[in-house]
Amino acid sequence: MAQREKLLEIKNLKQYFNEGKVNEVKAVDNVSFDIFKGEVMGLVGESGCGKSTTGRTIIRLYDATGGEVLYDGVNVHGKKSKKQLKDFNRKMQMIFQDPYASLNPRLKIADVIAEGIDIHGLAKTKQERMEQVYELLETVGLNREHANRYPHEFSGGQRQRIGIARALAVQPEFIIADEPISALDVSIQAQVVNLMKKLQKEKNLTYLFIAHDLSMVKYISDRIGVMYFGKMVELAPADELYKNPLHPYTQSLLSAIPAPDPISERTRKRKSYDPASHNYEPNEPVEFREVTPGHFVLCSEKEFKQFKVQSK
Amino acid sequence: MEKVLQVKDLKISFHTFSGEVQAIRGVNFDLYNGETLAIVGESGSGKSVTTKSIMRLLPEHNSEIKSGEILFEGKDLTKLKDKEMQKIRGKDISMIFQDPMTSLNPTMKIGKQIMEPLIKHQNMSRHAAKERAVDLLKLVGIPKAEIRVDQYPHQFSGGMRQRVVIAIALACNPKILIADEPTTALDVTIQAQILELMKDLQKKIDTSIIFITHDLGVVANVADRVAVMYGGKIVEIGTADEIFYNPQHPYTWGLISSMPDMDTHDEELFSIPGTPPDLLDPPKGDAFAPRNPFVMKIDLEQEPPFFKVSDTHYAATWLLHPDAPKVNPPEAVKRRQNQFAGNAPTATLEKTGQSQFPGKKEGK
């Protein structure tokens, strides 16, 4: 794993809102992690923990308060000419949560999908443009006839497919999917997740998959990061995180997911998390430490030793 | 067990500009004393319409109860006058809505909102009602209830607001509590707390709960019995164990196997193809037929009746007909069936030699 190529390096990323004022919110507070080429990185946490803000800051929808995001070694938030920014925007795309709000209701599907193609001049003729749109529609499991319709004519699952087609239109390398399935029905969720997985294999994409549905995240992700109050508290390969969660918050989060299994539900014990339970000394350094290879936990020196023993 | 509510052959339509939407197309179920009945199904399957009709909360100008009755304590709720219904609503039958952010009045103090049903239904004095409101807030686990009772909804977090909504719903010790996706808008950790609270309170005040959700994990956590709805009908009903470990309807199979459990990783998720039926023009025969991988000719012609699997378990699929071919449910379902140690007869899908069954077709 150590030999894998890093696509993104996120270093001490900070995103504060209302900075310096009384109501300052540290939405993302000193978060660091890497995303490797071709992997699916999951990001989970409760609402308000900063997972969406992290995604949006990485793609520069917000300007970071501090820290840097390196994409292929280039700082995303650094100063860029218009052309550099455009090139960068082509590599990174986003799929949004609400397929009802993320499509312009006054544009035909063909124009929704082709917007990126137009901006980046990826099609030379009108015919070429439409060919690309048709191909994209078919890639995501829709028909070419759909190109001339408007968003309101589609169901939630179909709209999310359109959102995916739009993201794919500029042939990106990296896609941030911000809760792409949480607005969809269970039977449709599986369709969209299967599609995303298939596309990832075919096009060798890298995903940052943000969600609060932990069982889906586990299914699609290679590695998972858990966020709590703007901080990343644990990061580990998906199986490892579920089998051996170390941070008490991760344990509490995992114990709260109801499983579709009445027998185990009857006996399940829920753990609750109390941030005071750490009993950190004042000024005790709490850092992101690697307990076992690839498994990082936010902890103090003392906890770190304890986790080491636990993981043996 | 005693039946507290009976819904019989309920049919409800909405009149819209594009025509008549047949939202509920013949729903039957009983609710027993002290049980939790979960209704699951995707959006548009009719689960919310069913429960809103019990509360008589459907819009009057465009909805119509075509037929059927809802029996509660010998009275047919569909025929009651508005005045009579007002005496039941909030007292004997109350409801928790999905979104705690919008179901409270932002301009009224929490305490006053809890006192409302107490003063209306139980003729309590304001003073007594306020004391009871504080007790109720304590009951649903709100700390410093004496101070909180005089605060406004915006001073509460989402989970706290849902607790307040529960306190209001439980104020008059209702016989039936309808919870319409009460935890969908909440985070998993808060959801777990609210579910625990509801189960705990149910034991204390002995109420029956109808729990609407699309989250099968939540169903497994709370339900005694489960009804699966599809296209305006119940397609399968049984105890939680029967539905989760011995499902019979192909739609239930699809629902259960489209959720990844903690072990699925590399295999593709089973997904139900297609989209739910258009209830403006419901398909002839079984509404699930166009999405059913095990579809038979008869599914397209005739609606399946309920077949009995056990005394508590019924499913409406032609696959349970004695002449139907034996089919292979998805792997995830088979794994569950193996796990099912119950005494449910599994011989229902037996193939009986050369059959006269019309259009039999071997499933995938």
Interface residues (C-beta under 8 A of the other chain):
Chain A: E46 S47 S155 G157 Q158 D185 V186 S187 I188 Q189 A190 Q191 V193 N194 K197 H212 L214 S215 M216 K218 Y219 A238 D239 Y242 S252 L253 S255 A256 I257 P258 A259 P260 D261 P262 I263 E265 R268 R270 S272 Y273
Chain B: E42 S43 D187 V188 T189 I190 Q191 A192 L195 E196 H214 D215 L216 G217 V218 V219 A220 N221 A223 A240 D241 F244 Y245 G254 L255 I256 S258 M259 P260 D261 M262 T264 H265 E268 L269 F270 S271 I272 P273 T275 P276 Q339
